[in-house]
Amino acid sequence: MQRVAVNLKARAARYEILVGANILPTLGKEIRACVGAATRRIALISNQKVYDLYGEIASQSLRGAGFDVNRWLMKDGERHKSLRSFEAALGFLNQSGLQRSDAVVALGGGVVGDLAGFAAATYLRGLDFIQVPTTLLAQIDSSVGGKTGVNLATGKNLVGAFHQPRLVLIDVDALRTVPPRELTAGWCEAVKQGASGDRRLFDRTVRLLRSGGTNSRQWLNNQRSQAGVCATIAAHCRFKSSIVAGDEKEGWARNDSRSRRILNFGHTTAHALEAVTGYRRFRHGEAVGHGMLVAGELSKNLGMLAAGELESLREAIALCGPLPSADDIDAGELIKAMQADKKSVAGKISWVLLESVGKARIVAGDQISGRTLRTALRDGLRAAE
Ligand SMILES: NC(=O)c1ccc[n+]([C@@H]2O[C@H](COP(=O)([O-])OP(=O)(O)OC[C@H]3O[C@@H](n4cnc5c(N)ncnc54)[C@H](O)[C@@H]3O)[C@@H](O)[C@H]2O)c1
């Protein structure tokens, strides 16, 4: 098992991310070691699908460590990451009789993690929170960094809080049951992390994808490649936590190559693609896959990125698996959606572009002409065909 230590100097906080195969049965013991003897009750939040697969193992392990366990299963799907579910989660914490010394455990993908984390951040003004992410995206990205929240009808993640977990436990065996499209979406986010800030991480991710493809069962049945998956996921957690440690709350005025904003590489186009297709055609990570190709084209056309580097990015995204087609979507609609995005500051879009794979540069949207943007959209959205 790998232990990744996360230090948030600004608030003198520290926690660990544990990564390993078949470590879910140690959940209770690991939580007990970090919260101490005073914690009596654990509120476990999951959904039916994930609970049916992993809930009993988690609950047994928690009970074995002396915790009383109450559980609540939210409905599955992004549209349930809502104020309504949030209210239901708070009702559950209240009915469970949770006290300040108790803790919330999220068992599931990013949807469960974001909602349970927000409930933990706000109930009794903040309870200890433990993440047990079960999708690839949640394991490399959403469980690390302390962003929690819910969607409003008018947009994603508009309400939330920064609330760092006390512990993140990543059992890579959970990836055995993750559907192929969810894995592709997760790998796209992995490529994004490497491409935006760490060349070695990018190369390591590409090597893993080249050797094993995206079929998680294939790697997890082989001990050597299982170790490679654990090491790669741990490296992603280390990367994300290093960025977060330097810029926990994503300062909007920061635009250097270590700011949290670089993690939005590919997201300007991705959010627009999701919005204009009513959040139905793409998994978020798949939209990020297209978005990175558009940002890559822009970077090349602005003379920042060498053609060979764009080719490496293209190859990496292709290795993640097939993306739903996007070249039928009207560029004008996409540009309108970009302007309405919440990530725009003072009504201006900013772009995370690349100087090279592993080095991002944030560029103000008004430095990019409409024509250049349209060309990049056309070529980038075709590139994944
Ligand atoms: N907090 C952050 O920093 C952050 C970062 C990135 C994304 N997010 C959020 O994460 C969410 C997306 O997360 P996601 O991609 O994990 O989606 P998700 O939570 O919807 O999970 C995808 C699907 O996989 C199922 N599932 C989960 N684990 C499984 C397993 N082991 N086996 C089989 N099925 C499993 C889920 O029930 C769901 O149907 C979005 O809401 C996004 O906004 C948050």
The ligand as an ORCA input file, in Angstrom:
! r2SCAN-3c Opt
* xyz 0 1
  N     -14.491     17.850     -6.084
  C     -13.689     17.929     -7.108
  O     -12.577     18.444     -7.036
  C     -14.140     17.341     -8.417
  C     -13.220     17.176     -9.459
  C     -13.657     16.565    -10.635
  C     -14.970     16.144    -10.756
  N     -15.833     16.336     -9.716
  C     -17.233     15.883     -9.802
  O     -17.231     14.468     -9.879
  C     -18.451     14.065    -10.484
  C     -18.162     12.969    -11.473
  O     -17.641     11.863    -10.773
  P     -17.596     10.405    -11.435
  O     -17.029     10.522    -12.789
  O     -16.957      9.521    -10.453
  O     -19.142     10.064    -11.673
  P     -20.242      9.337    -10.771
  O     -20.018      9.559     -9.344
  O     -21.543      9.704    -11.354
  O     -19.928      7.792    -11.056
  C     -20.144      7.296    -12.370
  C     -21.008      6.040    -12.361
  O     -20.233      4.944    -11.877
  C     -20.909      4.298    -10.801
  N     -19.876      3.723     -9.965
  C     -19.111      4.340     -9.048
  N     -18.168      3.488     -8.605
  C     -18.369      2.312     -9.246
  C     -17.713      1.057     -9.226
  N     -16.608      0.861     -8.503
  N     -18.187      0.077    -10.006
  C     -19.276      0.287    -10.801
  N     -19.914      1.452    -10.901
  C     -19.452      2.457    -10.124
  C     -21.751      5.392    -10.187
  O     -22.805      4.854     -9.430
  C     -22.208      6.125    -11.433
  O     -23.283      5.468    -12.023
  C     -19.064     15.306    -11.104
  O     -20.154     15.704    -10.331
  C     -17.948     16.340    -11.021
  O     -18.437     17.651    -10.892
  C     -15.448     16.921     -8.554
*
